[in-house]
Structure formats: C-alpha cells, structure tokens
C-alpha cells in the first residue's frame, strides 16, 4: 500500500516532516503492515513552491497505487494542491500536518488537516500579548502569503477586540532585503506614547531571522511573537532567545503517548527532536493506515473513513492530541499552546 508524502523535503522544515512520516511507516510495517501488506511512502518534494506543488500533486494523483497523500506542509502549497487532489474522476484524500490557512476550511471534501487553523493561532497569540505581556500597542511584520496574512488578520482582530491598538502592519516578500524601515517607523510610533509593546512576526523563519538581526542592530528589545512557522528558529541560539511561538504541539508535552513517541523518535534519529510538522506527519500517516485497515485500501474508502473520524467513528488519539474532523476537514477541538525559546530549545511557556 502506498501513501504519498508531499512537502519541502530539501528544506529543514520538510526534513522533520519526512522523519515523522518514516517513523510511522517503520512502526506500522514492524507490526505487519496494513492488511498484511507493506506500507510505502511515495515521497515528492514540492520545494515549498506553489507551482511545483501543483506538479507534484498531479504526479501523485496520477499514480493509481497512491491511496492518500500526507501533505502539503505550508498553507500556500496546500491550497494550490488541494484542487488537484479533489478533482477529476478519481480524487484522492489529502491530509496536511501543518497547513493553517483558514482558506483551507471546506475547500474540498477530500481535504483534511490535523493542525488548528490560524483562527486559533492568531487569537491565542493576541490573548497572550494582552494578558501575559501586558501589551497594548502591537506592531506586525507579515509575509505577504496565505500563511502570513492569515496570522496577521486573526491576531489583529482579537488584539483590537481586547482593546489594543495595532500601530502598524507591514508586508514583506521572500526577496525583501531589509525590514529596517518598518522597525524604525514602529519605534517612532504614532500619537501619544509612541512605539510598540510587542512585535508579531507573521511569516516563515528566514523573514523572522532578518527582523531579529535588524532589531539587534537597532537596539530594539520588544517582546517578539510568531506563529508555528517560526518553529526551528530556536537553532539560531541567542538571536532567537525569548521569542514566543504558537504551536499545536511541543515536544515537552507530558503524556504517555508523547513520551513514547519522543523516545522512539530519538532512537530512530539520534540527536533530533520532533516539531509540530514531524509529529503531525506521524499522526497523519498512522491515521491513513487505520483508515485503510478498516475502510479498505482504496481512495474512496480511505476518504470516507477520515470524514467520519470524530463523528460516526471514534476520534483518533495521536501524539498531537485528539483528532476529530468536522465537516470542513478541520480539527476544531485542537488547542494552541505558547512556547518560548530558552537556551536553544522551544519549550512550553509557563508564564500565563
């Protein structure tokens, strides 16, 4: 039996996803596979590019051996690929471990995800800024893509609802050379009080690293928040120290299921710890395998099983928590936690 795996595997964020998926496959095969058949991954690198994601999706769709696809990792690539998987005469279910754009909700009856959407990430970051940090004036620098816009808009809506002010929200793209003009303007602020109390970096790791370097050069020490796409920035050490990151999963979560997963992962990949991408891929592969075991190793059977998880069929207990899909392929019961980077590790933030 074959599961497609689509993501940016030439990039660090995709490497974690690949490791998590492979660990799940190895464990399933060690227990006898699916209906006595060996489980295989058909790995396809989308390079984090939307056009490439469409081509990758077309190739996986056209492979009759593929019963479902775990992927894609990012919101933009998932949105681009979703229309491919859900179209034609023989659609195939797609289940993303980490794509959080609200635009994915209900896009197709063949699309699922095991992570919360930005409708949970943005507001939780806003509540943390308001309650735990006492912030009343926020600045936002966001990547001008599906993910960045989603985190920006949901954060801003909740922060202003709480009574805060978004002083400035500035976009950038991957080729932006400097964010210094935005940071300098935020420092000056507008009106009485000036400046900002907190900075939200709503984008991927490279843009956040650029902002943090330039903040250091300017002598700015605002508290910094980011969505789950910043996961991995803890490897930057002192540059990222103290940055708070929202996530549906942190490796130090204390429950028996996650403790076992962490130990298994460490044995399989010495020196590595899973992030939300790897843990989500691990859960997604195991969930697809269960769907094929119960519903049959055919595309329609797998999709129909997934659609009933949480209503009609038992919820799936994963390392990322309980997975129960609603009619939009979302997991509304999943919660977001805030982690903080301390000494090069992303750990659960106790300060509330």
N, C-alpha and C positions, 0 to 999 in steps of 0.2 A: 504494500500500500504506500502511496506517495503523497506527501504534503508539500506544497510549495512554500518556500520561505523567501520573502522579498523585503529587502532593506538595503541601507548603505553600508555594506559589509567591508568596503575598503576604508571606512572611517571608524574611529574609536567607538562612537555611539552605536554603530551597527555591529561591531565585534562582540559587544556584550549581549546583544540580541541573539546572535548566532550561537554563542556559547550556551545560553539558556535553553535554546531550542534543541541543540545537540545533546545536552544532558538529558532532557526529557526523552528524546528518541532512544538514547542508550539504555535508559532505565526501563522503558517500555519493552524494548527488544530483549533485555535480560530476563524479563518476566514472560516471554513467549510471544511478544508482538501483538498484533491486532487480529483476532480471529485466526491465530496461528500463522499469520503472515508477517514477515519482517517489515517494519516501518522504515521508510526512507524519506530524506529531505531532498527536494529539488531546489537548490539554492540559486537565487537570482539577485545580482547586485544592481540596485537602481541608482546608485551614486548620489542619493538624496536629490535627484533631479526629476522634475515632473514629466518632462518629455521621455526620459529614459524609463520612468515608472510605467508609462503607458505602453512602451515597447515590451518591457518585462512582463507586464500583466497580459499582453496579447500572447506572448510565448507560453506562459503558464496556462492560460485559458485554453490554448490550442492543444495542450498535452492531455490526452484522454486519461492518462494514469493519475493525474492530479485530482484528488477528491476535495481539497480545500486549500486555501492559502493563508498562512500566518504572515501578516504584514498589512500594509507597509508601516514603517516606523513613524514617519513625520506626517503632519496634517496635510501639507500640500501634495505630497506624493500619494497619500491615501485617497484624497479627493479625486485626483487625476485618474487613479487606477480603478476606483470603485465602479465607475461607469462601464469599464471594460468587463470586470468580473460579473456584473449584474445584467449584462446584455446578452443578445443572441439567443440561440435555441438551446444552449446547454450551459447556463450560468453556473458559477462556482462561488461558494461562500468565502468571504474574506473576513479575517478576524485580526484586528490590529492590537498590538500590545501597548501602544503608547500614543496614538494619534488623538489629539484632544480638541480639535476644532468643533465648535457647535454645528457647523455646516454639515458634518458627517451624520448627524442625528436624522434617521429616517430617509437618508439619501437613496437607499435601496433595501429591499427585504433580504438581500444577500450579504449585507454589510453589518459587522458586529465589532465591538471593541471591549477589552477587558479593563480599560482605564476610565477614570472620570473625565468629563469634558471640561473645557475652560469655564463653563458655567459654575463649576465648583472651585477650580484653581484660582481664578481671579478674585472672587469674593472672599475666599479664605485668606488670601494674601492681604486684601484690603482690611479685613477684620483684624488680622494680626498687626498690621501697621497702626491701626487706630487704637486697639486695646493694649497690646503688649508694648509697643514702641511709643505710644502717645503722640503719634504723628498727626498733624492737622493740615499740612501742606505737602503735597506729593509732586514729584517730577516723574515723568515716564519717558523712557527712550525705548522704542519698539522697532523690531524688524518688520518691514512692510510686506509681510506674507500672511498666509491664513493663520498660522500659529500666533505670530506677534500681535496681529490685530485682535485676535480673539482674547488673549490675556489682557491686552490694554483695555479693551472696551468693557470687559466684565469687572476688572479691577476698578476702573474709573466710575462705573455705575454704582458699585457698592460703597466706594470711598466717599463719593458725594452724598449718597443716601445717608451715610453715618454722620454727615456734617462737615466732612473735609473738603479741601479745595485741591483740584488738580491744576497746579500752577502752569504746567507746560507738558505737552505730549508731542514728542518729535520722532519722526520716522527715519529709518536708515535702510540701506540695502547692503548686500554682501560685499559690494565693491567700495562702500563708503570708507574713505581713508582716515577721517578724523571725526570724533564726536565732541571735540573741544568746544566748538561754538555753542552747542546745546548746553554743555555743562557750565560754561561761563555765564550764559544767559540765565540759567536756573540759579546760579549763585547770586546774581544781582536781584533776581526775583521781581515781582510786580507789587506795587502798593505797599501798605504798612506791613512791617515785619520782614519782608523780603526773604529770598532764599527758599529752600525746601527742607522738610524734616526727614524725608525718606525718598529714595530713588528706586523705582521699579525698572528693571532691565527685562523687557518682554521680548526675548529673542533667543537665538542659539548661543552656544559657548563662545565662538570667535568674536561676535559683537560685544558680548559682556566683557571678555578679556580686554578688548580695546578700551571700553569705557572705564574699567578698573585701572588700567595703566594710566590713562589720562587724568582720572580723578587723583591718583597718587601724585602726578606731576603738578597738578594744580593745588595740591594740599587740601583736597576735599575729603571729609571723613563722614559723609552721610551714611546712615544705615542703608544697605542695599538688599533688595528683594528680587527674586526671579522665579519663573515657572520651572517645571520639571525638565525643560530642555537644557537648563544650565547644569544638570547632573553630569559629573565628570570634571567640572571646573575645579573641584577640590584638589585635583592633581597639580594645580598651579601653586599650591602651598601658600606662602604669605600673601600673595596677591589676592587670593580669594578668602582669606581668613575672615570669619564673621558674617559672610554672605548667607542670607536665609533663602532656602529653596523649598517650594511646594512640591509634594510628591504623593502619589497614591501608595508608594511602597518605600520603606527604608530598611536596609539590611539588619538594623539593630532591633527591629520589632520583635517582641518577646512572646512567641507562642511556639508550641511544639512543632507545628508543621514547618514554620520558617526556620527554626533552629536546625531541623534535619536537612532542609534544603541548603542552608548556608554551609553545613558540614560536607554535604555531598558535592557541592559546587567547589569548595576549597580542595577537596581530594581530586576532583577532575581537572581543575585548573589552578595549580598551586600559585599562591601569591595574588589571586584575583578574588574580588568580592562582587556579587551581582548588584546591579542597579535596577530601577523600575523597568527598564527595557528588557533586561535579561530575565527578570522574574516574570514579567508579563508574557514573554515569549514561551517560557517554561509552562506557565499555566495554559496558554492558548494551544500549544501542541498536545498537552495531556487532555484538554477538553475536546479537541478534534478527534483524538484517538478514542475517547469514550463514546463520542457521537457515532463513530464508525463501528465500534464494537457493538453498540446497542441498535443503532438505526440502519446499519449496513454501509459497506464501503462504496457508496455511490454518492454523487454530488447532491442530489435532491434529498437523500436520506440524511446526510450529514447536516445540511442546512435546516431541515425540518426539526431535527433533534435540537440544534442550537437555539432555534426560535422558541422552543418550549422550556429551555433551562430557566428555572425560577417560577414558571407557571405551567403546570401540566407535567413537568419533570422536576426532579429535585435540583435545587441550586448546587453549583459546583464549589466545593471548598478548596480554594487554591492557596498558594503561598502569598499571593497579593490580597487575600481576603475572599469573601463570599462573592461569587459571580452569579448574578441573576439578571437576565436580559429583559428589558421592556420591549414594547412594540417597535421602538426605533433602533433596536440593536445596541442600546446603551445599558450601563450598569448604574442606575440611579442610587443604589444602596451603598456604593463605594464612597469612602470619605477621603479627604485630602489631609495630610499632615504637613507640618512645617519642620524642615530640618535646618541645621546650621553647620557651617563648615568650621571644624575645630581641629587644628593640628593635622591638616591634610585629609580629614575624613568627614563625610556627611553623616551627621548623627541627629537623632530626634531632638528637637528643641524643647527643653523642659519649661522654659520661660513662657508663661501664658498670661 
